[in-house]
Amino acid sequence: MNILFLLIPLSLLLLALAIWAFFWAVKHDQFEDLDGPAYSILFDEDEKKPASAEKPDENHTKTTATDDAASKDRQQPPQ
């Protein structure tokens, strides 16, 4: 019976926390677009951007002829 003195206030505290979380979510527009995320998985995001929109990598170093030859060797399967 003594455990009820702990469980009742604890349950009321959890209820108050749940109500606060619900009102916080409504206030911060968490329920505005419920269908958008479900449909977003159907759209491809892997499409390449036009070349003019791509920015070159500033830290990219130029490859040398030996680097190109080594990369070609790695791409071919062993015979």
MOFEN-V168319 format. One record per residue. N is the residue number from 1. SS is DSSP state (@ for helix, = for strand, . for the rest). BURIAL is + if it has 9 or more other ideal C-beta (glycine too) atoms within 8 Angstrom, else -. D_CENTER is the distance of its C-alpha to the mean C-alpha in whole Angstrom. Layout:
N,SS,BURIAL,D_CENTER
N,SS,BURIAL,D_CENTER
//
This chain:
1,.,-,48
2,.,-,47
3,.,-,43
4,@,-,43
5,@,-,43
6,@,-,40
7,@,-,38
8,@,-,39
9,@,-,38
10,@,-,35
11,@,-,34
12,@,-,35
13,@,-,32
14,@,-,29
15,@,-,30
16,@,-,30
17,@,-,27
18,@,-,26
19,@,-,27
20,@,-,26
21,@,-,22
22,@,-,23
23,@,-,25
24,@,-,22
25,@,+,20
26,@,+,22
27,@,-,23
28,.,-,19
29,.,-,19
30,.,-,16
31,.,-,19
32,.,-,19
33,.,-,17
34,.,-,17
35,.,-,18
36,@,-,15
37,@,-,12
38,@,-,15
39,@,-,16
40,@,-,13
41,.,-,12
42,.,-,16
43,.,-,15
44,.,-,15
45,.,-,13
46,.,-,15
47,.,-,18
48,.,-,19
49,.,-,20
50,.,-,24
51,.,-,26
52,.,-,27
53,.,-,23
54,.,-,22
55,.,-,23
56,.,-,25
57,.,-,23
58,.,-,26
59,.,-,26
60,.,-,27
61,.,-,30
62,.,-,32
63,.,-,33
64,.,-,37
65,@,-,39
66,@,-,39
67,@,-,35
68,@,+,35
69,@,-,38
70,@,-,36
71,@,+,33
72,@,-,35
73,@,-,37
74,@,-,33
75,@,-,32
76,.,-,36
77,.,-,36
78,.,-,39
79,.,-,42
//
